[in-house]
Amino acid sequence: MQKAFLRQPTGIGWKVQGKRRFWLAAWFGPAVLTLLGAVLYFDQFPSRLDLF
């Protein structure tokens, strides 16, 4: 009985096929945009960059 209960479809699942680029953009997009923003900011205001 338990096996039959566990195999019932719930309607909740991962439908990732064909949407891989959206997943990659969602994962890596914020990091890339943050780095790009930092590069552009310190390119415009190099006196604010203090590495040491």
PDB file of N, CA, C and O in Angstrom, chain B, residues numbered from 101:
ATOM      1  N   MET B 101       0.820  -1.196   0.000  1.00  0.00           N
ATOM      2  CA  MET B 101       0.000   0.000   0.000  1.00  0.00           C
ATOM      3  C   MET B 101       0.865   1.260   0.000  1.00  0.00           C
ATOM      4  O   MET B 101       0.563   2.229  -0.697  1.00  0.00           O
ATOM      5  N   GLN B 102       1.922   1.238   0.774  1.00  0.00           N
ATOM      6  CA  GLN B 102       2.773   2.430   0.875  1.00  0.00           C
ATOM      7  C   GLN B 102       3.476   2.719  -0.452  1.00  0.00           C
ATOM      8  O   GLN B 102       3.627   3.881  -0.831  1.00  0.00           O
ATOM      9  N   LYS B 103       3.907   1.668  -1.162  1.00  0.00           N
ATOM     10  CA  LYS B 103       4.569   1.883  -2.450  1.00  0.00           C
ATOM     11  C   LYS B 103       3.615   2.532  -3.451  1.00  0.00           C
ATOM     12  O   LYS B 103       4.015   3.421  -4.203  1.00  0.00           O
ATOM     13  N   ALA B 104       2.390   2.104  -3.462  1.00  0.00           N
ATOM     14  CA  ALA B 104       1.410   2.687  -4.380  1.00  0.00           C
ATOM     15  C   ALA B 104       1.141   4.144  -4.023  1.00  0.00           C
ATOM     16  O   ALA B 104       0.944   4.976  -4.909  1.00  0.00           O
ATOM     17  N   PHE B 105       1.132   4.453  -2.738  1.00  0.00           N
ATOM     18  CA  PHE B 105       0.885   5.826  -2.305  1.00  0.00           C
ATOM     19  C   PHE B 105       2.042   6.739  -2.689  1.00  0.00           C
ATOM     20  O   PHE B 105       1.819   7.875  -3.106  1.00  0.00           O
ATOM     21  N   LEU B 106       3.266   6.260  -2.554  1.00  0.00           N
ATOM     22  CA  LEU B 106       4.436   7.086  -2.840  1.00  0.00           C
ATOM     23  C   LEU B 106       4.625   7.336  -4.330  1.00  0.00           C
ATOM     24  O   LEU B 106       5.279   8.309  -4.706  1.00  0.00           O
ATOM     25  N   ARG B 107       4.082   6.503  -5.169  1.00  0.00           N
ATOM     26  CA  ARG B 107       4.274   6.662  -6.609  1.00  0.00           C
ATOM     27  C   ARG B 107       3.187   7.512  -7.271  1.00  0.00           C
ATOM     28  O   ARG B 107       3.197   7.672  -8.492  1.00  0.00           O
ATOM     29  N   GLN B 108       2.276   8.045  -6.512  1.00  0.00           N
ATOM     30  CA  GLN B 108       1.226   8.874  -7.083  1.00  0.00           C
ATOM     31  C   GLN B 108       1.812  10.214  -7.525  1.00  0.00           C
ATOM     32  O   GLN B 108       2.546  10.843  -6.763  1.00  0.00           O
ATOM     33  N   PRO B 109       1.501  10.655  -8.731  1.00  0.00           N
ATOM     34  CA  PRO B 109       2.009  11.964  -9.165  1.00  0.00           C
ATOM     35  C   PRO B 109       1.347  13.095  -8.380  1.00  0.00           C
ATOM     36  O   PRO B 109       0.141  13.074  -8.131  1.00  0.00           O
ATOM     37  N   THR B 110       2.133  14.055  -8.007  1.00  0.00           N
ATOM     38  CA  THR B 110       1.614  15.174  -7.223  1.00  0.00           C
ATOM     39  C   THR B 110       1.391  16.413  -8.073  1.00  0.00           C
ATOM     40  O   THR B 110       0.724  17.351  -7.635  1.00  0.00           O
ATOM     41  N   GLY B 111       1.934  16.432  -9.269  1.00  0.00           N
ATOM     42  CA  GLY B 111       1.825  17.620 -10.100  1.00  0.00           C
ATOM     43  C   GLY B 111       2.948  18.611  -9.855  1.00  0.00           C
ATOM     44  O   GLY B 111       3.083  19.602 -10.573  1.00  0.00           O
ATOM     45  N   ILE B 112       3.750  18.339  -8.837  1.00  0.00           N
ATOM     46  CA  ILE B 112       4.888  19.202  -8.536  1.00  0.00           C
ATOM     47  C   ILE B 112       6.134  18.514  -9.081  1.00  0.00           C
ATOM     48  O   ILE B 112       6.414  17.366  -8.735  1.00  0.00           O
ATOM     49  N   GLY B 113       6.860  19.194  -9.907  1.00  0.00           N
ATOM     50  CA  GLY B 113       8.068  18.598 -10.459  1.00  0.00           C
ATOM     51  C   GLY B 113       8.942  19.650 -11.098  1.00  0.00           C
ATOM     52  O   GLY B 113       8.546  20.806 -11.252  1.00  0.00           O
ATOM     53  N   TRP B 114      10.129  19.236 -11.464  1.00  0.00           N
ATOM     54  CA  TRP B 114      11.089  20.127 -12.108  1.00  0.00           C
ATOM     55  C   TRP B 114      10.954  19.972 -13.609  1.00  0.00           C
ATOM     56  O   TRP B 114      11.160  18.885 -14.149  1.00  0.00           O
ATOM     57  N   LYS B 115      10.615  21.036 -14.269  1.00  0.00           N
ATOM     58  CA  LYS B 115      10.530  21.031 -15.727  1.00  0.00           C
ATOM     59  C   LYS B 115      11.626  21.951 -16.245  1.00  0.00           C
ATOM     60  O   LYS B 115      11.395  23.131 -16.506  1.00  0.00           O
ATOM     61  N   VAL B 116      12.812  21.394 -16.387  1.00  0.00           N
ATOM     62  CA  VAL B 116      13.992  22.196 -16.695  1.00  0.00           C
ATOM     63  C   VAL B 116      14.373  22.111 -18.165  1.00  0.00           C
ATOM     64  O   VAL B 116      15.120  22.958 -18.654  1.00  0.00           O
ATOM     65  N   GLN B 117      13.885  21.126 -18.866  1.00  0.00           N
ATOM     66  CA  GLN B 117      14.306  20.950 -20.245  1.00  0.00           C
ATOM     67  C   GLN B 117      13.939  22.162 -21.085  1.00  0.00           C
ATOM     68  O   GLN B 117      12.800  22.629 -21.064  1.00  0.00           O
ATOM     69  N   GLY B 118      14.918  22.661 -21.823  1.00  0.00           N
ATOM     70  CA  GLY B 118      14.696  23.808 -22.683  1.00  0.00           C
ATOM     71  C   GLY B 118      14.796  25.145 -21.976  1.00  0.00           C
ATOM     72  O   GLY B 118      14.751  26.186 -22.631  1.00  0.00           O
ATOM     73  N   LYS B 119      14.928  25.146 -20.665  1.00  0.00           N
ATOM     74  CA  LYS B 119      14.993  26.392 -19.909  1.00  0.00           C
ATOM     75  C   LYS B 119      16.340  26.549 -19.218  1.00  0.00           C
ATOM     76  O   LYS B 119      16.478  27.317 -18.266  1.00  0.00           O
ATOM     77  N   ARG B 120      17.315  25.824 -19.701  1.00  0.00           N
ATOM     78  CA  ARG B 120      18.620  25.816 -19.050  1.00  0.00           C
ATOM     79  C   ARG B 120      19.267  27.195 -19.039  1.00  0.00           C
ATOM     80  O   ARG B 120      19.895  27.565 -18.047  1.00  0.00           O
ATOM     81  N   ARG B 121      19.132  27.959 -20.109  1.00  0.00           N
ATOM     82  CA  ARG B 121      19.776  29.278 -20.136  1.00  0.00           C
ATOM     83  C   ARG B 121      19.136  30.228 -19.130  1.00  0.00           C
ATOM     84  O   ARG B 121      19.815  31.102 -18.591  1.00  0.00           O
ATOM     85  N   PHE B 122      17.837  30.069 -18.867  1.00  0.00           N
ATOM     86  CA  PHE B 122      17.188  30.904 -17.855  1.00  0.00           C
ATOM     87  C   PHE B 122      17.672  30.541 -16.459  1.00  0.00           C
ATOM     88  O   PHE B 122      17.855  31.418 -15.614  1.00  0.00           O
ATOM     89  N   TRP B 123      17.879  29.253 -16.215  1.00  0.00           N
ATOM     90  CA  TRP B 123      18.417  28.821 -14.927  1.00  0.00           C
ATOM     91  C   TRP B 123      19.829  29.353 -14.742  1.00  0.00           C
ATOM     92  O   TRP B 123      20.172  29.850 -13.668  1.00  0.00           O
ATOM     93  N   LEU B 124      20.649  29.253 -15.781  1.00  0.00           N
ATOM     94  CA  LEU B 124      22.022  29.759 -15.684  1.00  0.00           C
ATOM     95  C   LEU B 124      22.032  31.269 -15.484  1.00  0.00           C
ATOM     96  O   LEU B 124      22.834  31.789 -14.707  1.00  0.00           O
ATOM     97  N   ALA B 125      21.160  31.963 -16.170  1.00  0.00           N
ATOM     98  CA  ALA B 125      21.082  33.418 -15.995  1.00  0.00           C
ATOM     99  C   ALA B 125      20.624  33.773 -14.587  1.00  0.00           C
ATOM    100  O   ALA B 125      21.105  34.747 -14.007  1.00  0.00           O
ATOM    101  N   ALA B 126      19.708  33.000 -14.037  1.00  0.00           N
ATOM    102  CA  ALA B 126      19.231  33.271 -12.679  1.00  0.00           C
ATOM    103  C   ALA B 126      20.307  32.992 -11.639  1.00  0.00           C
ATOM    104  O   ALA B 126      20.373  33.676 -10.618  1.00  0.00           O
ATOM    105  N   TRP B 127      21.150  31.997 -11.889  1.00  0.00           N
ATOM    106  CA  TRP B 127      22.209  31.659 -10.930  1.00  0.00           C
ATOM    107  C   TRP B 127      23.406  32.583 -11.041  1.00  0.00           C
ATOM    108  O   TRP B 127      23.906  33.085 -10.034  1.00  0.00           O
ATOM    109  N   PHE B 128      23.871  32.812 -12.268  1.00  0.00           N
ATOM    110  CA  PHE B 128      25.119  33.553 -12.447  1.00  0.00           C
ATOM    111  C   PHE B 128      24.910  35.014 -12.818  1.00  0.00           C
ATOM    112  O   PHE B 128      25.840  35.812 -12.705  1.00  0.00           O
ATOM    113  N   GLY B 129      23.725  35.377 -13.254  1.00  0.00           N
ATOM    114  CA  GLY B 129      23.448  36.748 -13.651  1.00  0.00           C
ATOM    115  C   GLY B 129      23.698  37.776 -12.560  1.00  0.00           C
ATOM    116  O   GLY B 129      24.368  38.775 -12.822  1.00  0.00           O
ATOM    117  N   PRO B 130      23.189  37.578 -11.350  1.00  0.00           N
ATOM    118  CA  PRO B 130      23.437  38.574 -10.300  1.00  0.00           C
ATOM    119  C   PRO B 130      24.916  38.761  -9.979  1.00  0.00           C
ATOM    120  O   PRO B 130      25.358  39.886  -9.746  1.00  0.00           O
ATOM    121  N   ALA B 131      25.676  37.686  -9.964  1.00  0.00           N
ATOM    122  CA  ALA B 131      27.112  37.803  -9.677  1.00  0.00           C
ATOM    123  C   ALA B 131      27.830  38.548 -10.797  1.00  0.00           C
ATOM    124  O   ALA B 131      28.684  39.395 -10.536  1.00  0.00           O
ATOM    125  N   VAL B 132      27.487  38.235 -12.029  1.00  0.00           N
ATOM    126  CA  VAL B 132      28.118  38.900 -13.169  1.00  0.00           C
ATOM    127  C   VAL B 132      27.760  40.384 -13.180  1.00  0.00           C
ATOM    128  O   VAL B 132      28.625  41.227 -13.416  1.00  0.00           O
ATOM    129  N   LEU B 133      26.505  40.704 -12.929  1.00  0.00           N
ATOM    130  CA  LEU B 133      26.094  42.110 -12.912  1.00  0.00           C
ATOM    131  C   LEU B 133      26.730  42.874 -11.755  1.00  0.00           C
ATOM    132  O   LEU B 133      27.054  44.052 -11.900  1.00  0.00           O
ATOM    133  N   THR B 134      26.911  42.220 -10.612  1.00  0.00           N
ATOM    134  CA  THR B 134      27.579  42.866  -9.482  1.00  0.00           C
ATOM    135  C   THR B 134      29.029  43.176  -9.813  1.00  0.00           C
ATOM    136  O   THR B 134      29.508  44.276  -9.543  1.00  0.00           O
ATOM    137  N   LEU B 135      29.729  42.211 -10.398  1.00  0.00           N
ATOM    138  CA  LEU B 135      31.124  42.443 -10.783  1.00  0.00           C
ATOM    139  C   LEU B 135      31.231  43.525 -11.850  1.00  0.00           C
ATOM    140  O   LEU B 135      32.124  44.370 -11.790  1.00  0.00           O
ATOM    141  N   LEU B 136      30.338  43.506 -12.812  1.00  0.00           N
ATOM    142  CA  LEU B 136      30.347  44.523 -13.858  1.00  0.00           C
ATOM    143  C   LEU B 136      30.081  45.904 -13.268  1.00  0.00           C
ATOM    144  O   LEU B 136      30.713  46.882 -13.667  1.00  0.00           O
ATOM    145  N   GLY B 137      29.161  45.985 -12.331  1.00  0.00           N
ATOM    146  CA  GLY B 137      28.882  47.258 -11.674  1.00  0.00           C
ATOM    147  C   GLY B 137      30.077  47.771 -10.890  1.00  0.00           C
ATOM    148  O   GLY B 137      30.366  48.967 -10.909  1.00  0.00           O
ATOM    149  N   ALA B 138      30.779  46.871 -10.197  1.00  0.00           N
ATOM    150  CA  ALA B 138      31.968  47.277  -9.445  1.00  0.00           C
ATOM    151  C   ALA B 138      33.063  47.772 -10.382  1.00  0.00           C
ATOM    152  O   ALA B 138      33.722  48.772 -10.098  1.00  0.00           O
ATOM    153  N   VAL B 139      33.256  47.080 -11.486  1.00  0.00           N
ATOM    154  CA  VAL B 139      34.275  47.497 -12.457  1.00  0.00           C
ATOM    155  C   VAL B 139      33.935  48.872 -13.025  1.00  0.00           C
ATOM    156  O   VAL B 139      34.807  49.735 -13.123  1.00  0.00           O
ATOM    157  N   LEU B 140      32.690  49.077 -13.395  1.00  0.00           N
ATOM    158  CA  LEU B 140      32.290  50.376 -13.945  1.00  0.00           C
ATOM    159  C   LEU B 140      32.391  51.485 -12.905  1.00  0.00           C
ATOM    160  O   LEU B 140      32.796  52.601 -13.231  1.00  0.00           O
ATOM    161  N   TYR B 141      32.030  51.195 -11.665  1.00  0.00           N
ATOM    162  CA  TYR B 141      32.095  52.206 -10.608  1.00  0.00           C
ATOM    163  C   TYR B 141      33.535  52.637 -10.363  1.00  0.00           C
ATOM    164  O   TYR B 141      33.833  53.831 -10.331  1.00  0.00           O
ATOM    165  N   PHE B 142      34.423  51.668 -10.191  1.00  0.00           N
ATOM    166  CA  PHE B 142      35.806  52.018  -9.900  1.00  0.00           C
ATOM    167  C   PHE B 142      36.547  52.528 -11.128  1.00  0.00           C
ATOM    168  O   PHE B 142      37.609  53.138 -11.001  1.00  0.00           O
ATOM    169  N   ASP B 143      35.999  52.284 -12.316  1.00  0.00           N
ATOM    170  CA  ASP B 143      36.549  52.904 -13.518  1.00  0.00           C
ATOM    171  C   ASP B 143      36.219  54.398 -13.526  1.00  0.00           C
ATOM    172  O   ASP B 143      37.031  55.215 -13.959  1.00  0.00           O
ATOM    173  N   GLN B 144      35.036  54.745 -13.049  1.00  0.00           N
ATOM    174  CA  GLN B 144      34.627  56.148 -13.008  1.00  0.00           C
ATOM    175  C   GLN B 144      35.217  56.890 -11.813  1.00  0.00           C
ATOM    176  O   GLN B 144      35.500  58.085 -11.903  1.00  0.00           O
ATOM    177  N   PHE B 145      35.403  56.192 -10.696  1.00  0.00           N
ATOM    178  CA  PHE B 145      35.914  56.804  -9.464  1.00  0.00           C
ATOM    179  C   PHE B 145      37.127  56.027  -8.949  1.00  0.00           C
ATOM    180  O   PHE B 145      37.031  55.347  -7.927  1.00  0.00           O
ATOM    181  N   PRO B 146      38.266  56.116  -9.640  1.00  0.00           N
ATOM    182  CA  PRO B 146      39.434  55.320  -9.229  1.00  0.00           C
ATOM    183  C   PRO B 146      40.006  55.741  -7.876  1.00  0.00           C
ATOM    184  O   PRO B 146      40.677  54.939  -7.227  1.00  0.00           O
ATOM    185  N   SER B 147      39.762  56.971  -7.434  1.00  0.00           N
ATOM    186  CA  SER B 147      40.298  57.405  -6.141  1.00  0.00           C
ATOM    187  C   SER B 147      39.606  56.691  -4.975  1.00  0.00           C
ATOM    188  O   SER B 147      40.149  56.652  -3.871  1.00  0.00           O
ATOM    189  N   ARG B 148      38.438  56.136  -5.201  1.00  0.00           N
ATOM    190  CA  ARG B 148      37.708  55.424  -4.141  1.00  0.00           C
ATOM    191  C   ARG B 148      38.213  53.998  -3.939  1.00  0.00           C
ATOM    192  O   ARG B 148      37.879  53.360  -2.941  1.00  0.00           O
ATOM    193  N   LEU B 149      39.004  53.500  -4.864  1.00  0.00           N
ATOM    194  CA  LEU B 149      39.520  52.135  -4.774  1.00  0.00           C
ATOM    195  C   LEU B 149      40.723  52.106  -3.850  1.00  0.00           C
ATOM    196  O   LEU B 149      41.736  52.750  -4.123  1.00  0.00           O
ATOM    197  N   ASP B 150      40.618  51.366  -2.763  1.00  0.00           N
ATOM    198  CA  ASP B 150      41.710  51.251  -1.798  1.00  0.00           C
ATOM    199  C   ASP B 150      41.935  49.768  -1.530  1.00  0.00           C
ATOM    200  O   ASP B 150      41.196  49.146  -0.767  1.00  0.00           O
ATOM    201  N   LEU B 151      42.950  49.213  -2.158  1.00  0.00           N
ATOM    202  CA  LEU B 151      43.201  47.783  -2.014  1.00  0.00           C
ATOM    203  C   LEU B 151      44.049  47.448  -0.796  1.00  0.00           C
ATOM    204  O   LEU B 151      43.985  46.325  -0.297  1.00  0.00           O
ATOM    205  N   PHE B 152      44.843  48.399  -0.305  1.00  0.00           N
ATOM    206  CA  PHE B 152      45.731  48.079   0.826  1.00  0.00           C
ATOM    207  C   PHE B 152      45.529  49.008   1.969  1.00  0.00           C
ATOM    208  O   PHE B 152      46.195  48.877   2.996  1.00  0.00           O
TER     209      PHE B 152
END
